[in-house]
Amino acid sequence: MKNTIRILICITALSVLPLWAADSALPPASKTPGTHETATLKVLKVYSAKDGDAIFQSYVVSWKDQEVVVSDQLAKTDYHVGDTITVLVMKSAFPKGEEKHGLLHFQILPAKK
């Protein structure tokens, strides 16, 4: 019985070892923290697509005098040109700090109920 338990412990330890090795191979976290803000923006254009029961939805808005695309990854909205939407604007460092520029991401926020 004791040998069976020892074998199980060894097998468990050996199966977890690659996970620890993979984790140590990850790059260190960026020293530049991300920032975010919310903005209320007017919809200028709507992009949508449908394929069977799958749908895609995104919006073009004007943010700081620039046209940007706002994603609705879960396609839960149905806004139209002229509607006002709340957008999460996220700014982050480039992965692994490999580029001098940072990254911007625009995501629609769900309407409050």
The first five atom37 places (N, CA, C, CB, O) and aatype in JSON, in Angstrom:
{
  "aatype": [12, 11, 2, 16, 9, 1, 9, 10, 9, 4, 9, 16, 0, 10, 15, 19, 10, 14, 10, 17, 0, 0, 3, 15, 0, 10, 14, 14, 0, 15, 11, 16, 14, 7, 16, 8, 6, 16, 0, 16, 10, 11, 19, 10, 11, 19, 18, 15, 0, 11, 3, 7, 3, 0, 9, 13, 5, 15, 18, 19, 19, 15, 17, 11, 3, 5, 6, 19, 19, 19, 15, 3, 5, 10, 0, 11, 16, 3, 18, 8, 19, 7, 3, 16, 9, 16, 19, 10, 19, 12, 11, 15, 0, 13, 14, 11, 7, 6, 6, 11, 8, 7, 10, 10, 8, 13, 5, 9, 10, 14, 0, 11, 11],
  "atom_mask": [
    [1, 1, 1, 1, 1],
    [1, 1, 1, 1, 1],
    [1, 1, 1, 1, 1],
    [1, 1, 1, 1, 1],
    [1, 1, 1, 1, 1],
    [1, 1, 1, 1, 1],
    [1, 1, 1, 1, 1],
    [1, 1, 1, 1, 1],
    [1, 1, 1, 1, 1],
    [1, 1, 1, 1, 1],
    [1, 1, 1, 1, 1],
    [1, 1, 1, 1, 1],
    [1, 1, 1, 1, 1],
    [1, 1, 1, 1, 1],
    [1, 1, 1, 1, 1],
    [1, 1, 1, 1, 1],
    [1, 1, 1, 1, 1],
    [1, 1, 1, 1, 1],
    [1, 1, 1, 1, 1],
    [1, 1, 1, 1, 1],
    [1, 1, 1, 1, 1],
    [1, 1, 1, 1, 1],
    [1, 1, 1, 1, 1],
    [1, 1, 1, 1, 1],
    [1, 1, 1, 1, 1],
    [1, 1, 1, 1, 1],
    [1, 1, 1, 1, 1],
    [1, 1, 1, 1, 1],
    [1, 1, 1, 1, 1],
    [1, 1, 1, 1, 1],
    [1, 1, 1, 1, 1],
    [1, 1, 1, 1, 1],
    [1, 1, 1, 1, 1],
    [1, 1, 1, 0, 1],
    [1, 1, 1, 1, 1],
    [1, 1, 1, 1, 1],
    [1, 1, 1, 1, 1],
    [1, 1, 1, 1, 1],
    [1, 1, 1, 1, 1],
    [1, 1, 1, 1, 1],
    [1, 1, 1, 1, 1],
    [1, 1, 1, 1, 1],
    [1, 1, 1, 1, 1],
    [1, 1, 1, 1, 1],
    [1, 1, 1, 1, 1],
    [1, 1, 1, 1, 1],
    [1, 1, 1, 1, 1],
    [1, 1, 1, 1, 1],
    [1, 1, 1, 1, 1],
    [1, 1, 1, 1, 1],
    [1, 1, 1, 1, 1],
    [1, 1, 1, 0, 1],
    [1, 1, 1, 1, 1],
    [1, 1, 1, 1, 1],
    [1, 1, 1, 1, 1],
    [1, 1, 1, 1, 1],
    [1, 1, 1, 1, 1],
    [1, 1, 1, 1, 1],
    [1, 1, 1, 1, 1],
    [1, 1, 1, 1, 1],
    [1, 1, 1, 1, 1],
    [1, 1, 1, 1, 1],
    [1, 1, 1, 1, 1],
    [1, 1, 1, 1, 1],
    [1, 1, 1, 1, 1],
    [1, 1, 1, 1, 1],
    [1, 1, 1, 1, 1],
    [1, 1, 1, 1, 1],
    [1, 1, 1, 1, 1],
    [1, 1, 1, 1, 1],
    [1, 1, 1, 1, 1],
    [1, 1, 1, 1, 1],
    [1, 1, 1, 1, 1],
    [1, 1, 1, 1, 1],
    [1, 1, 1, 1, 1],
    [1, 1, 1, 1, 1],
    [1, 1, 1, 1, 1],
    [1, 1, 1, 1, 1],
    [1, 1, 1, 1, 1],
    [1, 1, 1, 1, 1],
    [1, 1, 1, 1, 1],
    [1, 1, 1, 0, 1],
    [1, 1, 1, 1, 1],
    [1, 1, 1, 1, 1],
    [1, 1, 1, 1, 1],
    [1, 1, 1, 1, 1],
    [1, 1, 1, 1, 1],
    [1, 1, 1, 1, 1],
    [1, 1, 1, 1, 1],
    [1, 1, 1, 1, 1],
    [1, 1, 1, 1, 1],
    [1, 1, 1, 1, 1],
    [1, 1, 1, 1, 1],
    [1, 1, 1, 1, 1],
    [1, 1, 1, 1, 1],
    [1, 1, 1, 1, 1],
    [1, 1, 1, 0, 1],
    [1, 1, 1, 1, 1],
    [1, 1, 1, 1, 1],
    [1, 1, 1, 1, 1],
    [1, 1, 1, 1, 1],
    [1, 1, 1, 0, 1],
    [1, 1, 1, 1, 1],
    [1, 1, 1, 1, 1],
    [1, 1, 1, 1, 1],
    [1, 1, 1, 1, 1],
    [1, 1, 1, 1, 1],
    [1, 1, 1, 1, 1],
    [1, 1, 1, 1, 1],
    [1, 1, 1, 1, 1],
    [1, 1, 1, 1, 1],
    [1, 1, 1, 1, 1],
    [1, 1, 1, 1, 1]
  ],
  "atom_positions": [
    [[0.82, -1.19, 0.0], [0.0, 0.0, 0.0], [0.87, 1.26, 0.0], [-0.94, -0.01, 1.21], [0.6, 2.22, -0.73]],
    [[1.93, 1.24, 0.85], [2.81, 2.42, 0.92], [3.51, 2.66, -0.42], [3.85, 2.25, 2.04], [3.69, 3.8, -0.83]],
    [[3.89, 1.58, -1.09], [4.55, 1.72, -2.4], [3.59, 2.32, -3.43], [5.07, 0.37, -2.89], [4.01, 3.12, -4.26]],
    [[2.33, 1.95, -3.38], [1.34, 2.49, -4.3], [1.19, 3.99, -4.09], [-0.01, 1.79, -4.12], [1.12, 4.75, -5.06]],
    [[1.13, 4.41, -2.84], [1.02, 5.84, -2.53], [2.26, 6.58, -3.01], [0.82, 6.07, -1.0], [2.15, 7.66, -3.59]],
    [[3.44, 6.01, -2.79], [4.68, 6.65, -3.24], [4.71, 6.78, -4.76], [5.91, 5.85, -2.75], [5.14, 7.8, -5.3]],
    [[4.25, 5.75, -5.45], [4.22, 5.79, -6.92], [3.26, 6.88, -7.39], [3.79, 4.4, -7.49], [3.58, 7.63, -8.31]],
    [[2.08, 6.97, -6.76], [1.11, 8.01, -7.13], [1.67, 9.41, -6.88], [-0.19, 7.82, -6.34], [1.46, 10.31, -7.69]],
    [[2.38, 9.59, -5.78], [2.99, 10.89, -5.48], [4.04, 11.22, -6.53], [3.62, 10.89, -4.06], [4.1, 12.36, -7.0]],
    [[4.86, 10.26, -6.91], [5.89, 10.49, -7.94], [5.26, 10.83, -9.29], [6.79, 9.26, -8.08], [5.71, 11.74, -9.98]],
    [[4.22, 10.1, -9.66], [3.55, 10.37, -10.94], [2.94, 11.77, -10.93], [2.45, 9.3, -11.22], [3.04, 12.5, -11.91]],
    [[2.3, 12.14, -9.82], [1.71, 13.47, -9.7], [2.78, 14.55, -9.8], [0.94, 13.61, -8.37], [2.61, 15.54, -10.52]],
    [[3.88, 14.35, -9.1], [4.97, 15.33, -9.13], [5.55, 15.46, -10.54], [6.08, 14.94, -8.13], [5.83, 16.57, -10.99]],
    [[5.73, 14.35, -11.22], [6.28, 14.38, -12.57], [5.31, 15.03, -13.56], [6.63, 12.98, -13.02], [5.75, 15.64, -14.53]],
    [[4.01, 14.89, -13.33], [3.05, 15.49, -14.25], [2.94, 16.99, -14.04], [1.68, 14.84, -14.08], [2.58, 17.72, -14.96]],
    [[3.23, 17.48, -12.83], [3.15, 18.91, -12.54], [4.44, 19.62, -12.94], [2.88, 19.13, -11.04], [4.41, 20.81, -13.23]],
    [[5.56, 18.92, -12.97], [6.85, 19.52, -13.29], [6.86, 20.3, -14.6], [7.9, 18.45, -13.34], [7.39, 21.41, -14.63]],
    [[6.28, 19.77, -15.71], [6.28, 20.56, -16.94], [5.48, 21.87, -16.82], [5.7, 19.73, -18.07], [5.79, 22.85, -17.48]],
    [[4.47, 21.87, -15.97], [3.7, 23.1, -15.76], [4.56, 24.16, -15.08], [2.45, 22.81, -14.92], [4.49, 25.33, -15.45]],
    [[5.36, 23.75, -14.09], [6.25, 24.7, -13.44], [7.29, 25.23, -14.43], [6.93, 24.06, -12.23], [7.62, 26.41, -14.42]],
    [[7.8, 24.36, -15.26], [8.8, 24.77, -16.24], [8.2, 25.73, -17.25], [9.39, 23.56, -16.97], [8.85, 26.71, -17.62]],
    [[6.98, 25.48, -17.69], [6.32, 26.37, -18.66], [6.08, 27.72, -18.03], [4.99, 25.76, -19.15], [6.23, 28.75, -18.69]],
    [[5.69, 27.75, -16.75], [5.41, 29.01, -16.07], [6.68, 29.84, -15.95], [4.82, 28.75, -14.68], [6.63, 31.07, -16.1]],
    [[7.82, 29.21, -15.69], [9.07, 29.96, -15.54], [9.56, 30.48, -16.89], [10.14, 29.09, -14.89], [10.41, 31.38, -16.92]],
    [[9.05, 29.94, -18.0], [9.47, 30.4, -19.32], [8.72, 31.66, -19.75], [9.26, 29.3, -20.35], [9.08, 32.29, -20.75]],
    [[7.68, 32.03, -19.0], [6.93, 33.23, -19.35], [7.76, 34.48, -19.1], [5.62, 33.3, -18.56], [8.56, 34.5, -18.16]],
    [[7.6, 35.51, -19.91], [8.36, 36.73, -19.7], [7.88, 37.43, -18.43], [8.24, 37.67, -20.91], [6.74, 37.24, -18.01]],
    [[8.75, 38.23, -17.82], [8.32, 38.96, -16.64], [7.25, 39.99, -17.01], [9.51, 39.66, -15.95], [7.2, 40.45, -18.15]],
    [[6.43, 40.33, -16.07], [5.37, 41.31, -16.32], [5.99, 42.65, -16.71], [4.46, 41.48, -15.08], [7.08, 43.01, -16.25]],
    [[5.3, 43.36, -17.55], [5.78, 44.66, -18.0], [5.89, 45.62, -16.83], [4.84, 45.23, -19.07], [5.07, 45.59, -15.92]],
    [[6.89, 46.47, -16.85], [7.06, 47.47, -15.81], [6.14, 48.66, -16.04], [8.51, 47.94, -15.76], [5.93, 49.48, -15.14]],
    [[5.57, 48.76, -17.24], [4.65, 49.84, -17.54], [3.23, 49.34, -17.32], [4.84, 50.35, -19.0], [2.73, 48.52, -18.08]],
    [[2.58, 49.85, -16.26], [1.22, 49.36, -16.01], [0.25, 49.88, -17.06], [0.76, 49.77, -14.62], [0.45, 50.95, -17.64]],
    [[-0.79, 49.12, -17.29], [-1.83, 49.55, -18.22], [-2.72, 50.59, -17.57], [0.0, 0.0, 0.0], [-2.8, 50.68, -16.35]],
    [[-3.37, 51.37, -18.39], [-4.33, 52.33, -17.88], [-5.63, 52.14, -18.64], [-3.81, 53.79, -18.02], [-5.65, 51.51, -19.7]],
    [[-6.68, 52.68, -18.1], [-7.96, 52.59, -18.78], [-8.82, 53.8, -18.45], [-8.69, 51.28, -18.4], [-8.6, 54.49, -17.45]],
    [[-9.8, 54.03, -19.28], [-10.77, 55.09, -19.06], [-12.05, 54.68, -19.76], [-10.25, 56.48, -19.59], [-12.04, 53.81, -20.63]],
    [[-13.15, 55.29, -19.37], [-14.39, 55.06, -20.09], [-14.74, 56.34, -20.83], [-15.54, 54.63, -19.13], [-14.43, 57.44, -20.37]],
    [[-15.39, 56.19, -21.96], [-15.79, 57.34, -22.77], [-17.18, 57.08, -23.33], [-14.77, 57.61, -23.91], [-17.52, 55.95, -23.67]],
    [[-17.96, 58.13, -23.42], [-19.27, 58.04, -24.05], [-19.12, 58.63, -25.44], [-20.39, 58.77, -23.21], [-18.82, 59.82, -25.58]],
    [[-19.33, 57.81, -26.47], [-19.02, 58.21, -27.83], [-20.19, 57.94, -28.76], [-17.77, 57.48, -28.33], [-21.0, 57.05, -28.51]],
    [[-20.26, 58.72, -29.84], [-21.34, 58.58, -30.81], [-20.94, 57.59, -31.9], [-21.71, 59.95, -31.42], [-19.82, 57.64, -32.41]],
    [[-21.87, 56.7, -32.26], [-21.65, 55.71, -33.31], [-21.69, 56.41, -34.67], [-22.71, 54.57, -33.24], [-22.67, 57.07, -35.01]],
    [[-20.6, 56.25, -35.45], [-20.52, 56.82, -36.79], [-20.86, 55.79, -37.87], [-19.13, 57.38, -37.04], [-21.42, 56.13, -38.91]],
    [[-20.52, 54.53, -37.59], [-20.76, 53.46, -38.55], [-20.89, 52.14, -37.8], [-19.62, 53.38, -39.6], [-20.3, 51.96, -36.74]],
    [[-21.68, 51.24, -38.36], [-21.88, 49.92, -37.77], [-21.36, 48.86, -38.72], [-23.39, 49.68, -37.44], [-21.65, 48.89, -39.92]],
    [[-20.59, 47.93, -38.19], [-20.15, 46.76, -38.97], [-20.79, 45.55, -38.34], [-18.57, 46.63, -39.01], [-20.69, 45.33, -37.13]],
    [[-21.46, 44.75, -39.17], [-22.05, 43.52, -38.66], [-22.02, 42.47, -39.76], [-23.51, 43.76, -38.17], [-21.97, 42.78, -40.95]],
    [[-22.04, 41.24, -39.33], [-22.06, 40.11, -40.27], [-22.78, 38.96, -39.61], [-20.61, 39.7, -40.7], [-22.88, 38.87, -38.39]],
    [[-23.29, 38.07, -40.46], [-23.98, 36.89, -39.96], [-23.61, 35.71, -40.85], [-25.54, 37.11, -39.93], [-23.52, 35.83, -42.07]],
    [[-23.39, 34.58, -40.2], [-23.11, 33.33, -40.92], [-23.83, 32.23, -40.16], [-21.55, 33.04, -41.04], [-23.35, 31.77, -39.13]],
    [[-24.98, 31.81, -40.67], [-25.8, 30.85, -39.93], [-26.31, 31.51, -38.67], [0.0, 0.0, 0.0], [-26.94, 32.57, -38.73]],
    [[-26.04, 30.9, -37.52], [-26.46, 31.51, -36.27], [-25.34, 32.3, -35.59], [-26.99, 30.45, -35.33], [-25.52, 32.77, -34.47]],
    [[-24.18, 32.43, -36.23], [-23.06, 33.2, -35.68], [-23.14, 34.64, -36.17], [-21.7, 32.57, -36.08], [-23.45, 34.89, -37.34]],
    [[-22.87, 35.6, -35.26], [-22.93, 37.01, -35.65], [-21.68, 37.76, -35.21], [-24.18, 37.68, -35.06], [-20.96, 37.32, -34.31]],
    [[-21.44, 38.89, -35.85], [-20.32, 39.79, -35.57], [-20.89, 41.19, -35.45], [-19.2, 39.71, -36.69], [-21.78, 41.57, -36.21]],
    [[-20.38, 41.96, -34.48], [-20.87, 43.32, -34.29], [-19.73, 44.21, -33.81], [-22.05, 43.34, -33.28], [-19.03, 43.87, -32.86]],
    [[-19.53, 45.34, -34.48], [-18.58, 46.36, -34.02], [-19.04, 47.72, -34.53], [-17.13, 46.04, -34.52], [-19.91, 47.82, -35.4]],
    [[-18.45, 48.75, -33.97], [-18.88, 50.12, -34.25], [-17.68, 51.02, -34.5], [-19.74, 50.67, -33.09], [-16.62, 50.85, -33.89]],
    [[-17.85, 51.98, -35.4], [-16.85, 53.02, -35.6], [-17.33, 54.24, -34.82], [-16.63, 53.35, -37.14], [-18.48, 54.66, -34.94]],
    [[-16.42, 54.82, -34.02], [-16.72, 56.01, -33.24], [-15.59, 57.01, -33.41], [-16.93, 55.67, -31.73], [-14.51, 56.66, -33.88]],
    [[-15.84, 58.24, -33.03], [-14.78, 59.25, -33.02], [-14.27, 59.4, -31.6], [-15.3, 60.64, -33.57], [-15.03, 59.72, -30.69]],
    [[-12.98, 59.15, -31.41], [-12.33, 59.25, -30.11], [-11.1, 60.15, -30.27], [-11.94, 57.83, -29.54], [-10.18, 59.83, -31.02]],
    [[-11.1, 61.26, -29.56], [-10.0, 62.23, -29.63], [-9.69, 62.6, -31.08], [-8.73, 61.66, -28.96], [-8.54, 62.59, -31.5]],
    [[-10.74, 62.91, -31.83], [-10.65, 63.3, -33.24], [-10.03, 62.23, -34.15], [-9.83, 64.57, -33.36], [-9.43, 62.55, -35.17]],
    [[-10.18, 60.96, -33.76], [-9.71, 59.84, -34.56], [-10.83, 58.81, -34.66], [-8.41, 59.2, -33.94], [-11.51, 58.54, -33.67]],
    [[-11.02, 58.25, -35.84], [-12.01, 57.19, -35.98], [-11.38, 55.87, -35.55], [-12.54, 57.1, -37.44], [-10.32, 55.48, -36.03]],
    [[-12.06, 55.18, -34.64], [-11.58, 53.89, -34.15], [-12.72, 52.88, -34.16], [-10.98, 54.02, -32.72], [-13.89, 53.25, -34.16]],
    [[-12.37, 51.61, -34.17], [-13.35, 50.53, -34.15], [-13.49, 50.02, -32.72], [-12.94, 49.38, -35.12], [-12.51, 49.72, -32.05]],
    [[-14.73, 49.93, -32.27], [-15.04, 49.43, -30.94], [-15.61, 48.02, -31.1], [-16.05, 50.37, -30.18], [-16.6, 47.83, -31.8]],
    [[-15.0, 47.06, -30.46], [-15.43, 45.67, -30.57], [-16.57, 45.36, -29.6], [-14.26, 44.73, -30.31], [-16.62, 45.86, -28.48]],
    [[-17.46, 44.52, -30.07], [-18.47, 43.9, -29.21], [-18.24, 42.4, -29.36], [-19.97, 44.32, -29.6], [-18.93, 41.72, -30.12]],
    [[-17.26, 41.89, -28.62], [-16.81, 40.51, -28.78], [-17.93, 39.49, -28.59], [-15.7, 40.22, -27.8], [-17.92, 38.43, -29.22]],
    [[-18.89, 39.8, -27.74], [-19.98, 38.86, -27.48], [-21.23, 39.16, -28.3], [-20.32, 38.85, -26.01], [-22.24, 38.48, -28.17]],
    [[-21.15, 40.19, -29.13], [-22.26, 40.57, -30.02], [-23.59, 40.64, -29.28], [-22.36, 39.59, -31.18], [-24.58, 40.05, -29.69]],
    [[-23.58, 41.38, -28.16], [-24.79, 41.5, -27.36], [-25.49, 42.84, -27.56], [-24.46, 41.32, -25.89], [-26.52, 43.1, -26.94]],
    [[-24.96, 43.7, -28.43], [-25.56, 45.01, -28.62], [-26.16, 45.13, -30.02], [-24.52, 46.12, -28.4], [-25.88, 44.33, -30.9]],
    [[-26.98, 46.16, -30.18], [-27.59, 46.43, -31.48], [-27.78, 47.93, -31.62], [-28.95, 45.67, -31.64], [-28.91, 48.42, -31.71]],
    [[-26.67, 48.65, -31.63], [-26.73, 50.1, -31.76], [-26.76, 50.49, -33.23], [-25.53, 50.77, -31.05], [-26.42, 49.7, -34.11]],
    [[-27.17, 51.74, -33.47], [-27.28, 52.26, -34.83], [-26.52, 53.57, -34.94], [-28.77, 52.46, -35.23], [-26.17, 54.17, -33.92]],
    [[-26.25, 54.02, -36.16], [-25.56, 55.29, -36.39], [-26.31, 56.39, -35.64], [-25.46, 55.62, -37.92], [-27.53, 56.5, -35.73]],
    [[-25.56, 57.21, -34.91], [-26.14, 58.29, -34.13], [-26.36, 57.95, -32.67], [0.0, 0.0, 0.0], [-26.46, 58.85, -31.84]],
    [[-26.43, 56.64, -32.33], [-26.58, 56.24, -30.93], [-25.31, 56.58, -30.16], [-26.89, 54.72, -30.82], [-24.23, 56.73, -30.75]],
    [[-25.44, 56.7, -28.86], [-24.3, 56.94, -27.98], [-24.0, 55.66, -27.22], [-24.58, 58.12, -27.0], [-24.89, 55.03, -26.67]],
    [[-22.71, 55.29, -27.2], [-22.3, 54.07, -26.51], [-21.21, 54.38, -25.49], [-21.8, 53.01, -27.52], [-20.49, 55.36, -25.62]],
    [[-21.11, 53.52, -24.49], [-20.05, 53.64, -23.48], [-18.95, 52.65, -23.85], [-20.59, 53.37, -22.03], [-19.2, 51.47, -24.08]],
    [[-17.73, 53.18, -23.91], [-16.58, 52.41, -24.39], [-15.49, 52.37, -23.32], [-16.03, 53.01, -25.7], [-15.19, 53.38, -22.68]],
    [[-14.91, 51.2, -23.14], [-13.74, 51.06, -22.28], [-12.52, 51.21, -23.17], [-13.74, 49.68, -21.52], [-12.33, 50.44, -24.11]],
    [[-11.69, 52.2, -22.88], [-10.46, 52.46, -23.65], [-9.3, 51.99, -22.78], [-10.32, 54.0, -24.04], [-9.06, 52.52, -21.7]],
    [[-8.57, 50.97, -23.28], [-7.47, 50.4, -22.52], [-6.14, 50.67, -23.22], [-7.68, 48.89, -22.32], [-6.02, 50.52, -24.43]],
    [[-5.17, 51.05, -22.44], [-3.83, 51.32, -22.96], [-2.86, 50.4, -22.22], [-3.43, 52.85, -22.77], [-2.88, 50.32, -20.99]],
    [[-2.03, 49.7, -22.97], [-1.08, 48.78, -22.34], [0.26, 48.83, -23.05], [-1.63, 47.34, -22.34], [0.38, 49.32, -24.17]],
    [[1.27, 48.3, -22.38], [2.6, 48.2, -22.97], [2.6, 47.08, -24.01], [3.68, 47.95, -21.88], [1.79, 46.16, -23.93]],
    [[3.5, 47.17, -24.96], [3.66, 46.1, -25.95], [4.19, 44.86, -25.22], [4.63, 46.54, -27.11], [5.04, 44.99, -24.34]],
    [[3.7, 43.66, -25.57], [4.18, 42.44, -24.9], [5.7, 42.32, -24.92], [3.56, 41.21, -25.55], [6.34, 42.55, -25.94]],
    [[6.24, 41.95, -23.79], [7.68, 41.77, -23.59], [8.47, 43.06, -23.81], [8.21, 40.69, -24.53], [9.7, 43.02, -23.83]],
    [[7.8, 44.19, -23.96], [8.48, 45.45, -24.17], [9.26, 45.49, -25.47], [0.0, 0.0, 0.0], [10.24, 46.23, -25.58]],
    [[8.84, 44.69, -26.47], [9.6, 44.56, -27.71], [9.47, 45.76, -28.64], [9.16, 43.33, -28.43], [10.25, 45.89, -29.58]],
    [[8.5, 46.62, -28.4], [8.33, 47.8, -29.24], [8.28, 49.05, -28.37], [7.05, 47.69, -30.1], [7.94, 48.98, -27.19]],
    [[8.62, 50.18, -28.96], [8.59, 51.44, -28.22], [7.17, 51.91, -27.99], [9.38, 52.5, -28.95], [6.88, 52.59, -27.01]],
    [[6.25, 51.55, -28.91], [4.87, 52.01, -28.78], [4.06, 51.07, -27.89], [4.21, 52.13, -30.18], [4.37, 49.89, -27.74]],
    [[3.02, 51.63, -27.31], [2.07, 50.83, -26.53], [0.9, 50.43, -27.42], [0.0, 0.0, 0.0], [0.93, 50.67, -28.63]],
    [[-0.11, 49.83, -26.82], [-1.26, 49.34, -27.57], [-2.54, 49.93, -27.0], [-1.31, 47.81, -27.54], [-2.67, 50.13, -25.79]],
    [[-3.49, 50.21, -27.88], [-4.82, 50.67, -27.5], [-5.84, 49.62, -27.86], [-5.16, 52.02, -28.18], [-5.73, 48.96, -28.89]],
    [[-6.83, 49.45, -27.0], [-7.92, 48.51, -27.28], [-9.22, 49.18, -26.87], [-7.71, 47.14, -26.53], [-9.3, 49.79, -25.81]],
    [[-10.24, 49.07, -27.71], [-11.53, 49.68, -27.47], [-12.58, 48.58, -27.38], [-11.88, 50.71, -28.58], [-12.75, 47.8, -28.32]],
    [[-13.29, 48.52, -26.26], [-14.29, 47.49, -26.03], [-15.58, 48.14, -25.54], [-13.77, 46.44, -25.0], [-15.56, 49.0, -24.66]],
    [[-16.69, 47.72, -26.13], [-17.97, 48.26, -25.7], [-18.3, 47.77, -24.3], [-19.09, 47.87, -26.69], [-18.01, 46.62, -23.96]],
    [[-18.89, 48.62, -23.5], [-19.35, 48.24, -22.18], [-20.85, 47.99, -22.24], [-19.01, 49.31, -21.12], [-21.57, 48.71, -22.94]],
    [[-21.32, 47.0, -21.52], [-22.76, 46.73, -21.55], [-23.55, 47.87, -20.94], [-23.07, 45.42, -20.82], [-23.09, 48.54, -20.02]],
    [[-24.73, 48.08, -21.46], [-25.6, 49.12, -20.91], [-26.04, 48.72, -19.51], [-26.84, 49.36, -21.82], [-26.32, 47.55, -19.25]],
    [[-26.08, 49.69, -18.62], [-26.55, 49.42, -17.25], [-28.04, 49.21, -17.26], [-26.17, 50.57, -16.29], [-28.78, 49.92, -17.95]],
    [[-28.47, 48.23, -16.49], [-29.91, 47.93, -16.43], [-30.56, 48.66, -15.29], [-30.14, 46.43, -16.28], [-31.77, 48.53, -15.09]]
  ]
}
